[in-house]
């Protein structure tokens, strides 16, 4: 019974550490396959499992290199425990060959090494930066450090056990990886989970917990795990909620496909995969596979383009892009619209803008997008700027009726009510958004702060920002801190004027 309780407690702790990382991305493959390797490492047939697992791994995620490292460490320690050395050596050798069973062959082997270069532009991506130091368990860094402390408490027990020393080594390796790049924190949590389990077992032995206490601990662990998923809606469109579908340019992509589609698209970084999925005839400039398929020159050029500095046209000309799908109002769009050689906007909605070179034969129309929420939001924004609040509100309500998961609609309503001086309306708009998607509360609280700022209410904006957590591994807390500092300065200046 206590083994089940211990497993429940450890799984809840691992979920607590990994909560901010478990988005729907291929890195879940590496977490799953690592767990399989650890769970089967003592089985006599494990060496026969390794080669096909690595072959599949190498075709699904770049973490295959770590998997081969796990296999090598396990093989060394299993040999020390008396397992057949010939079979272990064969399993390792076949696993090394299995890495080549991918579309890129030996060239894929250089992929994981690129991230280790200190001057690599990929190291500037937030997920590859070191985690900050912090002990607040509400933030990902605090959860990581407290979990590491629990693992450290179980480390002596693992080192005393011949069968657990490979786990100790793997946990130390992944801890070093996690300290240099926050992306590896879930990998550390998975490999260090057995160490935490040893500590929990030792604690239970010292406490001599009876069946009732063990049952209570298991129930507490289950309740903790349930709390981590509170507010998660299953209907409608469960997958859309996990992938934040409202942040992707669905309407603009319909127009882009109607244009041809263009052969080469200059795109916003995080939209690359979405474009490849829904406009497979188009080639994107870059996507989140980073240096899997793009070299450092492309990454450096893209980062330059996002600054909006002069010289965008010359950079883009190197790649022969014949259309751009970028964020509306972004520095990238501004750089392309700059004279001389300004690109021509052929479509724009509240989220995305399509631009083409001045000599392009391509032209767009909102007809292909129809009454999509992004189009309605654009029209609502235009009506709001004209002062037609009734028309803007009708368009925003129509957008919500079409898709209640587009949170920008609630943000638009909050701004509308702020302009009208309706404080209660601002609050109602944000509360509606929270009921539709409670997990996106930080996004909605930021929208509330922008509405109060528009209404000339910096004190209320500060109250809204105080509710913004932004404690995830990919959140830019510094941006919120700078926003708060600016509002506080505004309040001070206003007080001085009085």
C-alpha positions as CSV (number, residue, x, y, z in Angstrom):
1,X,0.0,0.0,0.0
2,X,2.8,2.4,0.9
3,X,4.4,1.8,-2.5
4,X,1.3,3.1,-4.2
5,X,1.2,6.1,-1.8
6,X,4.9,6.9,-2.5
7,X,4.3,6.7,-6.2
8,X,1.3,9.0,-5.9
9,X,3.3,11.6,-3.9
10,X,6.3,11.5,-6.3
11,X,4.1,11.8,-9.4
12,X,2.3,14.8,-7.9
13,X,5.6,16.5,-7.1
14,X,6.9,15.8,-10.7
15,X,3.7,17.2,-12.1
16,X,4.1,20.3,-9.9
17,X,7.6,20.9,-11.2
18,X,6.7,20.3,-14.8
19,X,3.4,22.1,-14.9
20,X,4.7,25.1,-17.0
21,X,6.5,22.9,-19.5
22,X,3.9,20.3,-20.4
23,X,2.6,22.0,-23.5
24,X,1.8,19.9,-26.6
25,X,5.2,19.8,-28.3
26,X,7.6,17.1,-29.5
27,X,9.7,17.3,-26.3
28,X,7.0,15.2,-24.6
29,X,8.4,12.3,-26.7
30,X,11.8,12.6,-24.9
31,X,10.1,12.7,-21.5
32,X,8.1,9.6,-22.4
33,X,11.0,7.6,-23.9
34,X,13.3,8.5,-21.0
35,X,10.7,7.1,-18.6
36,X,10.5,3.9,-20.7
37,X,14.3,3.5,-20.5
38,X,14.3,4.0,-16.8
39,X,11.4,1.7,-16.1
40,X,12.8,-1.2,-18.2
41,X,16.5,-0.8,-17.5
42,X,16.8,-3.9,-15.3
43,X,14.9,-6.1,-17.6
44,X,17.0,-8.8,-19.3
45,X,15.5,-8.0,-22.7
46,X,16.1,-4.2,-22.3
47,X,19.1,-4.1,-24.7
48,X,16.9,-5.5,-27.5
49,X,14.4,-2.6,-26.9
50,X,17.1,0.1,-27.1
51,X,17.8,0.1,-30.9
52,X,14.2,0.4,-32.2
53,X,13.4,2.9,-29.5
54,X,16.4,5.1,-30.6
55,X,15.5,4.8,-34.3
56,X,11.9,6.0,-33.5
57,X,13.2,8.7,-31.2
58,X,15.6,10.1,-33.7
59,X,12.7,10.7,-36.1
60,X,10.5,12.4,-33.5
61,X,12.6,14.7,-31.4
62,X,16.2,15.9,-31.0
63,X,16.4,14.5,-27.4
64,X,17.4,11.1,-29.0
65,X,21.0,12.1,-28.2
66,X,20.2,12.2,-24.5
67,X,18.5,8.9,-24.8
68,X,21.7,7.3,-26.2
69,X,23.5,8.8,-23.2
70,X,21.0,7.2,-20.8
71,X,21.5,3.9,-22.5
72,X,25.3,4.1,-22.2
73,X,25.1,5.0,-18.5
74,X,22.6,2.2,-17.8
75,X,24.7,-0.3,-19.7
76,X,27.8,0.5,-17.6
77,X,26.0,0.1,-14.3
78,X,24.1,-3.0,-15.4
79,X,27.4,-4.6,-16.4
80,X,28.7,-3.8,-12.9
81,X,25.7,-5.7,-11.5
82,X,26.6,-8.8,-13.5
83,X,24.3,-8.4,-16.5
84,X,25.7,-10.1,-19.7
85,X,28.3,-7.6,-21.0
86,X,28.2,-8.9,-24.6
87,X,24.4,-8.3,-24.8
88,X,24.8,-4.8,-23.3
89,X,27.6,-3.9,-25.7
90,X,25.5,-5.1,-28.6
91,X,22.5,-3.1,-27.5
92,X,24.7,0.1,-27.2
93,X,26.3,-0.5,-30.6
94,X,23.0,-1.1,-32.3
95,X,21.6,2.0,-30.6
96,X,24.4,4.1,-32.0
97,X,23.7,2.8,-35.5
98,X,19.9,3.3,-35.0
99,X,20.5,7.1,-34.7
100,X,21.4,7.1,-38.4
101,X,17.9,5.8,-39.3
102,X,16.5,9.2,-40.0
103,X,16.0,11.4,-43.2
104,X,19.2,13.4,-42.5
105,X,21.5,10.5,-41.7
106,X,24.8,11.4,-40.0
107,X,24.1,15.1,-40.4
108,X,21.4,14.9,-37.6
109,X,24.2,14.0,-35.2
110,X,25.4,17.6,-35.2
111,X,22.0,19.0,-34.3
112,X,22.2,18.6,-30.5
113,X,25.8,20.0,-30.5
114,X,24.8,23.3,-32.0
115,X,23.0,24.3,-28.8
116,X,26.1,23.8,-26.7
117,X,28.0,26.6,-28.5
118,X,28.0,29.6,-26.2
119,X,27.8,32.1,-29.1
120,X,25.0,30.3,-30.8
121,X,22.0,32.6,-31.5
122,X,19.7,29.7,-30.4
123,X,21.0,30.2,-26.8
124,X,19.3,33.6,-26.8
125,X,15.9,31.9,-27.1
126,X,14.2,32.1,-23.7
127,X,13.7,28.4,-23.3
128,X,17.4,27.8,-23.5
129,X,18.4,30.4,-21.0
130,X,19.3,29.4,-17.4
131,X,16.5,29.5,-14.8
132,X,16.7,32.4,-12.3
133,X,17.3,31.6,-8.6
134,X,14.2,31.6,-6.5
135,X,12.6,29.7,-3.7
136,X,9.0,30.8,-4.2
137,X,7.1,27.6,-5.1
138,X,4.6,29.6,-7.0
139,X,7.2,30.1,-9.7
140,X,8.8,27.4,-11.8
141,X,12.3,28.2,-10.5
142,X,11.2,27.7,-6.9
143,X,9.5,24.4,-7.7
144,X,12.7,23.3,-9.5
145,X,15.0,24.1,-6.6
146,X,12.8,22.6,-3.9
147,X,12.5,19.4,-6.0
148,X,16.2,19.3,-6.4
149,X,16.6,19.6,-2.6
150,X,14.3,16.6,-2.1
151,X,16.3,14.7,-4.7
152,X,19.5,15.6,-2.9
153,X,18.0,14.1,0.3
154,X,17.5,10.8,-1.5
155,X,20.9,10.8,-3.2
156,X,22.9,9.2,-0.4
157,X,20.4,6.3,-0.3
158,X,20.8,5.8,-4.1
159,X,24.6,5.8,-3.9
160,X,24.5,3.1,-1.2
161,X,22.4,0.9,-3.5
162,X,24.1,-0.8,-6.4
163,X,20.9,-0.9,-8.5
164,X,20.2,2.9,-8.0
165,X,23.6,4.4,-8.8
166,X,22.8,4.9,-12.5
167,X,19.8,6.9,-11.4
168,X,22.0,9.1,-9.2
169,X,24.4,9.8,-12.1
170,X,21.6,10.6,-14.5
171,X,20.0,13.0,-12.0
172,X,23.3,14.8,-11.5
173,X,23.7,15.1,-15.3
174,X,20.2,16.4,-15.9
175,X,20.5,18.8,-12.9
176,X,23.6,20.3,-14.6
177,X,21.6,20.5,-17.9
178,X,18.7,22.2,-16.1
179,X,20.9,24.8,-14.4
180,X,22.2,25.9,-17.8
181,X,18.9,25.7,-19.7
182,X,15.4,25.8,-18.2
183,X,14.1,23.6,-21.0
184,X,15.7,20.6,-19.3
185,X,13.9,21.0,-15.9
186,X,11.2,18.4,-16.8
187,X,13.9,16.0,-17.9
188,X,15.6,16.5,-14.5
189,X,12.3,15.9,-12.8
190,X,11.7,12.6,-14.6
191,X,15.2,11.3,-13.9
192,X,15.3,12.5,-10.3
193,X,11.9,11.1,-9.4
194,X,13.3,7.8,-8.1
195,X,15.6,9.7,-5.8
196,X,12.7,11.6,-4.4
197,X,10.9,8.3,-4.0
198,X,13.8,6.9,-2.0
199,X,13.6,9.9,0.3
200,X,9.8,9.5,0.7
201,X,10.3,5.8,1.5
202,X,12.9,6.6,4.1
203,X,10.7,9.3,5.6
204,X,7.8,6.8,5.8
205,X,10.0,4.2,7.5
206,X,11.1,6.7,10.1
207,X,7.5,7.9,10.7
208,X,6.2,4.3,10.8
209,X,3.1,5.4,9.1
210,X,0.1,3.2,9.5
211,X,-2.4,2.3,6.8
212,X,-4.7,5.3,7.6
213,X,-1.8,7.8,7.4
214,X,-0.6,6.2,4.2
215,X,-4.1,6.5,2.7
216,X,-4.3,10.1,3.8
217,X,-1.0,10.9,2.1
218,X,-2.1,9.2,-1.1
219,X,-5.3,11.2,-1.0
220,X,-3.4,14.4,-0.4
221,X,-1.1,13.7,-3.3
222,X,-4.2,13.0,-5.5
223,X,-5.8,16.2,-4.4
224,X,-2.6,18.1,-5.1
225,X,-2.5,16.7,-8.6
226,X,-6.1,17.6,-9.2
227,X,-5.4,21.1,-8.1
228,X,-2.8,21.5,-10.8
229,X,-5.4,21.0,-13.4
230,X,-8.2,23.0,-11.8
231,X,-9.7,25.4,-14.2
232,X,-8.8,23.3,-17.3
233,X,-11.9,23.1,-19.5
234,X,-12.4,20.0,-21.6
235,X,-15.1,21.4,-23.9
236,X,-15.3,22.9,-26.4
237,X,-12.2,22.3,-28.4
238,X,-9.9,20.8,-25.7
239,X,-6.9,20.8,-28.1
240,X,-7.4,24.4,-29.1
241,X,-7.1,25.5,-25.5
242,X,-3.8,23.7,-25.0
243,X,-2.3,25.2,-28.2
244,X,-3.8,28.7,-27.7
245,X,-5.4,28.5,-31.1
246,X,-6.6,32.1,-30.9
247,X,-3.0,33.3,-31.2
248,X,-2.6,31.8,-34.7
249,X,-3.5,33.7,-37.9
250,X,-6.3,31.5,-39.1
251,X,-8.1,34.2,-41.1
252,X,-5.0,35.6,-42.6
253,X,-3.9,32.1,-43.7
254,X,-7.1,31.6,-45.6
255,X,-6.2,34.7,-47.6
256,X,-2.6,33.6,-48.0
257,X,-3.8,30.3,-49.5
258,X,-6.1,32.2,-51.8
259,X,-3.2,34.3,-53.1
260,X,-1.5,31.3,-54.7
261,X,-0.2,30.6,-52.1
262,X,3.2,32.3,-52.3
263,X,6.2,30.0,-52.6
264,X,8.3,31.7,-50.0
265,X,6.8,33.4,-46.9
266,X,8.5,35.6,-44.5
267,X,6.7,34.8,-41.3
268,X,6.5,35.4,-37.5
269,X,8.7,32.8,-35.8
270,X,6.0,31.0,-33.7
271,X,3.7,30.8,-36.7
272,X,6.0,28.8,-38.9
273,X,4.7,25.4,-37.9
274,X,1.1,26.5,-38.2
275,X,1.8,27.8,-41.8
276,X,3.5,24.5,-42.7
277,X,0.5,22.6,-41.4
278,X,-2.3,24.7,-43.1
279,X,-0.4,26.0,-46.2
280,X,1.8,23.0,-47.1
281,X,2.6,24.5,-50.5
282,X,4.4,27.5,-49.0
283,X,7.9,27.5,-47.7
284,X,8.4,29.4,-44.5
285,X,11.4,31.6,-43.6
286,X,11.8,30.0,-40.1
287,X,9.9,28.0,-37.6
288,X,10.3,26.7,-34.1
289,X,12.4,23.7,-35.2
290,X,15.2,26.3,-35.1
291,X,18.6,24.8,-36.2
292,X,17.1,21.4,-37.0
293,X,16.6,22.8,-40.6
294,X,17.8,26.4,-40.4
295,X,21.4,27.6,-40.0
296,X,22.6,30.4,-37.8
297,X,22.6,33.0,-40.6
298,X,18.9,32.7,-41.0
299,X,18.3,33.0,-37.3
300,X,20.5,36.1,-37.0
301,X,18.8,37.7,-40.0
302,X,15.4,37.0,-38.6
303,X,16.4,38.5,-35.2
304,X,17.6,41.6,-37.1
305,X,14.3,41.9,-39.0
306,X,12.3,41.8,-35.8
307,X,14.0,45.0,-34.6
308,X,12.4,47.0,-37.4
309,X,15.7,48.7,-38.1
310,X,16.5,50.1,-41.6
311,X,17.9,47.4,-43.9
312,X,15.0,45.0,-43.8
313,X,14.5,45.0,-47.6
314,X,18.1,44.1,-48.3
315,X,18.0,41.2,-45.8
316,X,14.8,39.8,-47.1
317,X,16.0,40.1,-50.7
318,X,18.7,37.5,-49.9
319,X,16.0,34.9,-49.5
320,X,13.6,35.8,-52.3
321,X,10.5,36.0,-50.1
322,X,7.4,36.9,-52.2
323,X,5.0,37.5,-49.3
324,X,5.2,38.2,-45.5
325,X,2.8,37.0,-42.8
326,X,3.6,39.0,-39.7
327,X,2.0,40.5,-36.6
328,X,-0.1,43.5,-37.2
329,X,1.7,46.6,-36.0
330,X,5.0,44.7,-35.3
331,X,8.5,46.1,-35.8
332,X,8.9,43.5,-38.5
333,X,5.9,44.8,-40.4
334,X,7.1,48.4,-39.9
335,X,10.5,47.6,-41.3
336,X,8.9,46.2,-44.5
337,X,6.6,49.2,-44.8
338,X,9.5,51.6,-44.7
339,X,10.5,53.6,-47.8
340,X,12.2,53.2,-50.1
341,X,11.2,49.8,-51.5
342,X,8.3,49.6,-49.1
343,X,6.2,46.5,-49.3
344,X,2.5,46.7,-50.0
345,X,-0.1,45.5,-47.4
346,X,-2.7,43.3,-49.2
347,X,-4.5,42.1,-46.1
348,X,-4.7,43.0,-42.4
349,X,-6.8,42.0,-39.5
350,X,-6.5,42.5,-35.7
351,X,-3.8,39.8,-35.5
352,X,-1.9,39.4,-38.7
353,X,-0.9,41.4,-41.8
354,X,0.1,40.1,-45.2
355,X,2.5,42.2,-47.2
356,X,4.0,41.6,-50.7
357,X,6.9,43.3,-52.6
358,X,6.1,46.4,-54.6
359,X,6.4,44.5,-57.9
360,X,4.3,41.5,-56.8
361,X,1.2,40.5,-58.8
362,X,-0.5,39.2,-55.6
363,X,-3.4,41.0,-54.2
364,X,-5.7,40.1,-51.3
365,X,-9.3,40.5,-50.1
366,X,-11.1,40.0,-46.8
367,X,-13.7,38.0,-48.6
368,X,-11.7,34.8,-48.2
369,X,-11.6,35.4,-44.5
370,X,-15.4,35.9,-44.1
371,X,-16.8,36.9,-40.7
372,X,-13.8,35.4,-38.9
373,X,-13.3,36.8,-35.3
374,X,-10.0,38.3,-36.3
375,X,-11.7,40.3,-39.1
376,X,-14.5,41.3,-36.8
377,X,-12.0,42.5,-34.2
378,X,-10.3,44.6,-36.9
379,X,-13.6,46.2,-37.8
380,X,-14.4,46.7,-34.2
381,X,-11.1,48.5,-33.7
382,X,-11.8,50.8,-36.6
383,X,-15.3,51.6,-35.2
384,X,-13.8,52.3,-31.8
385,X,-11.3,54.7,-33.3
386,X,-14.2,56.5,-35.1
387,X,-16.0,56.8,-31.7
388,X,-18.8,54.4,-32.9
389,X,-19.1,52.5,-29.6
390,X,-22.4,50.8,-30.4
391,X,-21.0,49.4,-33.7
392,X,-17.8,48.3,-32.0
393,X,-19.7,46.5,-29.3
394,X,-21.9,44.7,-31.7
395,X,-18.9,43.4,-33.7
396,X,-17.1,42.3,-30.5
397,X,-20.2,40.4,-29.3
398,X,-20.5,38.7,-32.7
399,X,-16.8,37.7,-32.5
400,X,-17.4,36.1,-29.1
401,X,-20.5,34.3,-30.3
402,X,-18.4,32.8,-33.2
403,X,-15.5,31.8,-30.9
404,X,-15.6,32.4,-27.2
405,X,-12.0,31.3,-26.9
406,X,-10.6,34.4,-28.7
407,X,-9.6,36.4,-25.6
408,X,-8.8,39.5,-27.6
409,X,-12.6,40.0,-27.9
410,X,-13.0,40.4,-24.2
411,X,-9.9,42.7,-24.2
412,X,-11.7,44.8,-26.9
413,X,-14.9,45.0,-24.8
414,X,-12.9,46.1,-21.8
415,X,-11.3,48.9,-23.8
416,X,-14.6,49.9,-25.1
417,X,-16.2,50.2,-21.7
418,X,-13.1,52.0,-20.4
419,X,-13.5,54.6,-23.1
420,X,-17.1,55.0,-22.2
421,X,-16.2,55.5,-18.5
422,X,-18.0,52.3,-17.6
423,X,-15.9,50.8,-14.8
424,X,-18.4,48.0,-14.1
425,X,-18.3,47.2,-17.8
426,X,-14.6,46.8,-17.8
427,X,-14.8,44.3,-14.9
428,X,-17.7,42.4,-16.5
429,X,-15.7,42.0,-19.7
430,X,-12.7,40.5,-18.0
431,X,-14.9,38.2,-15.8
432,X,-16.5,36.9,-19.0
433,X,-13.1,36.0,-20.4
434,X,-12.1,34.3,-17.2
435,X,-15.2,32.1,-17.3
436,X,-14.4,31.2,-20.9
437,X,-10.8,30.3,-20.3
438,X,-9.6,30.6,-16.6
439,X,-6.1,29.3,-17.4
440,X,-5.4,32.5,-19.4
441,X,-6.0,34.8,-16.5
442,X,-2.7,36.5,-16.8
443,X,-3.5,37.5,-20.4
444,X,-6.9,38.9,-19.3
445,X,-5.5,40.8,-16.3
446,X,-3.0,42.4,-18.7
447,X,-5.9,43.4,-21.0
448,X,-7.7,44.9,-18.0
449,X,-4.6,46.9,-17.1
450,X,-4.4,48.3,-20.7
451,X,-8.1,49.2,-20.5
452,X,-7.6,51.1,-17.2
453,X,-4.6,52.8,-18.6
454,X,-6.6,53.9,-21.7
455,X,-9.2,55.3,-19.3
456,X,-6.6,57.3,-17.5
457,X,-6.8,55.2,-14.3
458,X,-3.2,54.2,-13.5
459,X,-4.1,53.1,-10.0
460,X,-6.6,50.6,-11.3
461,X,-4.2,49.5,-13.9
462,X,-1.7,48.8,-11.1
463,X,-4.3,46.7,-9.3
464,X,-4.9,44.6,-12.4
465,X,-1.1,44.1,-12.9
466,X,-0.7,43.0,-9.3
467,X,-2.9,40.0,-10.1
468,X,-0.7,39.0,-13.0
469,X,1.4,36.0,-12.0
470,X,3.7,35.3,-14.9
471,X,5.6,32.7,-13.0
472,X,6.0,30.2,-15.9
473,X,9.3,29.3,-17.5
474,X,8.6,31.3,-20.7
475,X,7.0,34.4,-19.2
476,X,8.7,37.8,-19.4
477,X,8.2,39.1,-15.9
478,X,10.6,42.0,-16.6
479,X,8.1,43.4,-19.1
480,X,5.4,43.6,-16.4
481,X,7.9,45.1,-13.9
482,X,8.8,47.8,-16.3
483,X,5.1,48.5,-17.0
484,X,4.4,48.8,-13.2
485,X,7.4,51.1,-12.8
486,X,6.0,53.4,-15.6
487,X,2.6,53.5,-14.0
488,X,4.0,54.3,-10.6
489,X,6.0,57.1,-12.1
490,X,2.8,58.4,-13.7
491,X,1.0,58.3,-10.4
492,X,3.9,60.2,-8.7
493,X,3.9,62.8,-11.5
494,X,0.2,63.2,-11.2
495,X,0.5,63.6,-7.4
496,X,3.2,66.2,-7.8
497,X,1.1,68.2,-10.2
498,X,-1.7,68.4,-7.6
